[in-house]
Amino acid sequence: MTTPALCLRALQEPAGETPTIKTAASTERDERLALLDLASQLGSVDAEIVFLFLTSRYDLVKFAPLVEATLGPRVVGCTGAGLIGPRGLQRGGATAAALPRAHFSAQSHLIAPLSECRRSLRELTTSIDAWRQKLPRHHRMAAILLVDGMSQREEQLTAALYQSLGEIALVGGSAGDDLRFEQSHVYHGGKFHRDAALLLILSTPLLLRPLCLQHCWPSNERLVVTRADPEARIVYEINGEPAADAYASIVGLSQEGLNPNDFSRHPLVLSIRGEHYIRSVQRVHPDGSLKLYCAVEAGMILSVGEAADAVDSLEDSLSALQMEGGSPCLLIGFDSVLRRLQYEQDHAIDRASALLCRHHVVGFNSYGEQFNSIHVNQTLTGLAIGGGG
């Protein structure tokens, strides 16, 4: 089912000036102190919507009832496997961004349980269409999706939502839990939810630019998935051999020593009509199978990806974004946790952090990313807001 919209309002004609979008970051370990820290930095802005991203290591039972009291009722967000904010990349704590009511209108829905998402899309689409009729025609729209990263429902949900949204671009990220792979949560309506997704429709006269940034491409090393369980995202055999053995042999490593850093450097890539979609490995199971962040079916032909310098690629992409439309006021970003691991492995975490900070990115490190109809891995997706007409 879907809940009623968190905000349902026609946007008034905004003031002509470029908005000041306030952002905040806290590393306080105490739930109450962290929220008070964020609220102090955001100030008294009249917010249409507040994004909140936080570590899963907080006590969410304590955290949830404090959010509305400190940040107001119009808060959406999720837990992550790392955070991005005005201080750049951070491991713990929380980050936030407040979009002012004078320049934005937003409609927010909780979709739960995810197993029944298709049944709720008609109601959701009707609500969005009715709301859209109240908006000035020159306003731009985009959709942001935050989904429980342990649900394994992103493929079906993203494809179904994109069909229902029509021409509205969709970007999103899968919530994480600091690489524990136990529980991840989305926040909506004063509560944290599992087996759920949050869909936010954003409207503004400002420029909205959806992003999908990758730094990997397919190599000539081909492999065939010969046994798999797509729903569980498990690959049992590659080229007729135990999946972990075949993968390790192709990348020139020992199966026993495979770790997330290896997976970040050597992702699997699916190529369809000239487009490349990354299918990253999450971990090796004791039986030699591979757990992935995306569904893979038997019979698929994949290649082992080759990774460029992740930070160089990030810098080039963000610089190009700025040249194309001016510097964004804010970039809501979902950067794969595997990309973060590569920043760290390359001893470039400080450089990546400075880049994200300089380009006003607020978001989190994700267990998967969404772009329009596709669920991908090892990618940065997001929405750049403002920066020109």
Long-range contacts (C-beta under 8 A, 24 or more apart in sequence): 1-111, 1-112, 1-116, 1-120, 2-109, 2-110, 2-111, 2-120, 2-123, 2-124, 2-127, 3-109, 3-110, 3-188, 3-189, 4-109, 5-107, 5-108, 5-109, 5-127, 5-131, 6-49, 6-73, 6-74, 6-76, 6-106, 6-107, 6-108, 6-109, 6-188, 6-189, 7-48, 7-49, 7-74, 7-105, 7-106, 7-107, 7-108, 8-107, 8-127, 8-131, 9-48, 9-105, 10-105, 10-131, 10-134, 10-135, 11-103, 11-104, 11-105, 11-135, 11-136, 11-139, 11-203, 11-204, 11-205, 12-102, 13-136, 14-102, 14-103, 14-204, 14-205, 15-102, 15-103, 18-329, 18-386, 19-99, 19-100, 19-102, 19-103, 19-104, 19-206, 19-329, 19-386, 20-100, 20-329, 21-97, 21-98, 21-99, 21-100, 21-329, 21-330, 21-360, 21-385, 21-386, 22-97, 22-98, 23-85, 23-86, 23-95, 23-96, 23-97, 23-98, 23-330, 23-360, 23-362, 24-85, 24-86, 24-95, 24-96, 24-97, 25-83, 25-85, 25-86, 25-87, 25-90, 25-93, 25-94, 25-95, 25-96, 26-93, 26-94, 26-95, 27-90, 27-92, 27-93, 28-93, 29-92, 29-93, 31-58, 31-59, 31-62, 31-63, 31-66, 32-62, 32-66, 34-58, 34-93, 34-94, 35-63, 35-66, 35-67, 35-70, 35-71, 35-94, 36-70, 38-70, 38-71, 38-94, 38-95, 38-96, 39-70, 39-71, 41-96, 42-71, 42-96, 42-98, 45-98, 45-100, 46-100, 46-101, 46-102, 47-72, 47-74, 47-98, 47-99, 47-100, 47-101, 48-74, 48-99, 48-100, 48-101, 48-104, 48-105, 48-106, 49-74, 49-75, 49-76, 49-98, 49-99, 49-104, 49-106, 49-108, 49-200, 49-202, 50-74, 50-75, 50-76, 50-96, 50-97, 50-98, 50-99, 51-75, 51-76, 51-77, 51-96, 51-97, 51-98, 51-99, 51-332, 51-362, 52-76, 52-77, 52-94, 52-95, 52-96, 52-187, 53-77, 53-78, 53-79, 53-80, 53-83, 53-84, 53-85, 53-94, 53-95, 53-96, 53-362, 53-363, 53-364, 54-79, 54-80, 54-83, 54-93, 54-94, 54-95, 55-79, 55-80, 55-83, 55-91, 55-92, 55-93, 55-94, 55-178, 56-80, 56-176, 56-177, 56-178, 56-180, 56-183, 56-184, 56-185, 57-92, 57-178, 58-94, 60-185, 60-192, 63-192, 64-187, 64-190, 64-191, 64-192, 65-190, 67-187, 67-190, 68-190, 71-96, 73-190, 74-106, 75-187, 76-108, 76-146, 76-186, 76-187, 76-188, 76-198, 76-200, 77-146, 77-186, 77-187, 78-146, 78-173, 78-175, 78-184, 78-185, 78-186, 78-187, 78-198, 78-364, 79-175, 79-176, 79-177, 79-184, 79-185, 79-192, 79-364, 80-175, 80-176, 80-178, 80-363, 80-364, 80-365, 80-366, 81-176, 81-177, 81-178, 81-179, 81-337, 81-340, 81-364, 81-365, 81-366, 81-367, 82-176, 82-178, 82-337, 82-340, 82-364, 82-365, 83-363, 83-364, 83-365, 84-333, 84-335, 84-356, 84-361, 84-362, 84-363, 84-364, 84-365, 85-362, 86-357, 86-360, 86-362, 87-353, 87-357, 88-352, 88-353, 88-354, 88-356, 88-357, 89-340, 89-343, 89-349, 89-352, 89-353, 89-356, 89-365, 91-178, 95-362, 95-363, 95-364, 96-362, 97-330, 97-332, 97-362, 99-202, 99-330, 99-385, 103-204, 103-205, 103-206, 104-202, 104-203, 104-204, 105-135, 105-139, 105-202, 105-203, 105-204, 106-200, 106-201, 106-202, 106-203, 107-131, 107-200, 107-201, 108-188, 108-198, 108-199, 108-200, 108-201, 109-198, 109-199, 110-186, 110-188, 110-189, 110-193, 110-196, 110-197, 110-198, 111-157, 111-196, 111-197, 111-198, 111-199, 112-193, 112-195, 112-196, 112-197, 113-195, 113-196, 114-147, 114-148, 114-151, 114-153, 114-157, 114-195, 114-196, 114-197, 115-153, 115-195, 117-153, 117-156, 117-157, 117-160, 117-161, 117-197, 118-156, 118-160, 121-160, 121-161, 121-164, 124-164, 124-199, 125-164, 125-165, 128-165, 128-201, 131-201, 132-203, 135-203, 136-205, 138-205, 139-203, 139-204, 139-205, 140-203, 140-204, 140-205, 140-206, 140-207, 140-208, 141-168, 141-201, 141-202, 141-203, 141-208, 142-168, 142-169, 142-170, 142-171, 142-201, 142-202, 142-208, 142-210, 142-383, 143-168, 143-169, 143-170, 143-171, 143-172, 143-199, 143-200, 143-201, 143-202, 144-170, 144-171, 144-172, 144-199, 144-200, 144-202, 144-332, 144-383, 145-170, 145-171, 145-172, 145-173, 145-197, 145-198, 145-199, 145-200, 145-370, 146-172, 146-173, 146-175, 146-186, 146-197, 146-198, 146-200, 147-172, 147-173, 147-174, 147-175, 147-186, 147-196, 147-197, 147-198, 147-370, 148-174, 148-175, 148-184, 148-185, 148-186, 148-193, 148-194, 148-195, 148-196, 148-197, 149-174, 149-175, 149-176, 149-177, 149-184, 149-366, 149-367, 149-368, 150-177, 150-181, 150-182, 150-183, 150-184, 150-194, 150-367, 151-194, 151-195, 151-196, 151-197, 152-231, 152-232, 152-233, 152-295, 153-197, 154-294, 154-368, 154-370, 154-375, 155-294, 155-295, 155-375, 157-197, 158-370, 158-372, 158-373, 158-374, 158-375, 159-373, 159-374, 161-199, 162-372, 162-373, 163-373, 168-201, 169-208, 169-210, 169-372, 169-383, 170-210, 170-370, 170-371, 170-372, 170-373, 171-210, 171-211, 171-212, 171-332, 171-334, 171-369, 171-370, 171-371, 171-381, 171-382, 171-383, 172-334, 172-369, 172-370, 172-371, 172-381, 173-334, 173-363, 173-364, 173-366, 173-368, 173-369, 173-370, 173-381, 174-293, 174-334, 174-366, 174-367, 174-368, 174-369, 174-370, 175-364, 175-366, 175-367, 176-337, 176-364, 176-365, 176-366, 176-367, 179-260, 179-337, 181-282, 181-283, 184-367, 202-383, 204-385, 206-329, 206-385, 206-386, 207-325, 207-326, 207-384, 207-385, 207-386, 207-387, 207-388, 207-389, 208-383, 208-384, 208-385, 209-321, 209-324, 209-325, 209-328, 209-383, 209-384, 209-387, 210-371, 210-372, 210-381, 210-382, 210-383, 210-384, 211-317, 211-321, 211-331, 211-333, 211-380, 211-381, 211-382, 211-383, 211-384, 212-369, 212-371, 212-376, 212-379, 212-380, 212-381, 213-313, 213-314, 213-317, 213-379, 213-380, 213-381, 214-276, 214-278, 214-313, 214-376, 214-378, 214-379, 214-380, 215-307, 215-308, 215-309, 215-310, 215-313, 215-314, 215-339, 215-378, 216-267, 216-269, 216-276, 216-278, 216-305, 216-306, 216-307, 216-308, 216-378, 217-269, 217-276, 217-305, 217-306, 217-308, 218-269, 218-271, 218-276, 218-303, 218-304, 218-305, 218-306, 219-303, 219-304, 219-305, 219-306, 220-303, 221-250, 221-303, 221-304, 222-301, 222-302, 222-303, 223-247, 223-250, 223-268, 223-301, 223-302, 223-303, 223-304, 224-299, 224-300, 224-301, 224-302, 225-296, 225-297, 225-298, 225-299, 225-300, 225-301, 225-302, 226-298, 227-298, 228-296, 228-297, 228-298, 228-300, 230-295, 230-296, 230-297, 231-295, 233-282, 233-291, 233-292, 233-293, 233-294, 233-295, 233-296, 234-285, 234-289, 234-290, 234-291, 234-292, 235-289, 235-290, 235-292, 235-296, 236-287, 236-289, 242-287, 242-288, 242-289, 243-288, 243-289, 243-290, 244-284, 244-285, 244-288, 244-289, 244-290, 245-288, 247-281, 247-290, 247-304, 250-304, 251-304, 255-284, 255-288, 258-284, 260-338, 260-341, 261-341, 261-342, 261-345, 263-338, 264-307, 264-338, 264-339, 264-341, 264-342, 264-345, 264-378, 265-307, 265-342, 265-345, 266-304, 266-305, 266-307, 267-304, 267-305, 267-307, 267-338, 267-377, 267-378, 268-292, 268-296, 268-302, 268-303, 268-304, 268-305, 269-302, 269-303, 269-304, 269-305, 270-296, 270-300, 270-302, 271-303, 277-374, 277-376, 278-305, 278-376, 278-377, 278-378, 278-379, 279-377, 280-336, 280-338, 280-377, 280-378, 292-377, 293-367, 293-368, 293-377, 294-368, 294-375, 294-376, 294-377, 305-378, 307-342, 309-346, 309-348, 310-339, 310-342, 310-343, 310-346, 310-348, 310-352, 311-343, 311-346, 311-348, 311-351, 311-352, 311-355, 314-352, 314-355, 314-356, 314-380, 315-355, 317-380, 318-355, 318-359, 321-359, 321-384, 322-359, 322-387, 325-384, 325-387, 325-388, 326-386, 326-387, 326-388, 327-359, 327-360, 327-387, 328-359, 328-360, 328-384, 328-385, 328-386, 328-387, 329-360, 329-385, 329-386, 329-387, 330-360, 330-362, 330-384, 330-385, 330-386, 331-359, 331-360, 331-361, 331-362, 331-363, 331-382, 331-383, 331-384, 331-385, 332-361, 332-362, 332-363, 332-382, 332-383, 332-385, 333-361, 333-362, 333-363, 333-380, 333-381, 333-382, 334-363, 334-364, 334-366, 334-369, 334-370, 334-380, 334-381, 334-382, 335-361, 335-363, 335-364, 335-365, 335-366, 335-380, 336-365, 336-366, 336-368, 336-369, 336-377, 336-378, 336-379, 336-380, 337-365, 337-366, 337-367, 338-377, 338-378, 339-365, 339-378, 339-379, 339-380, 340-365
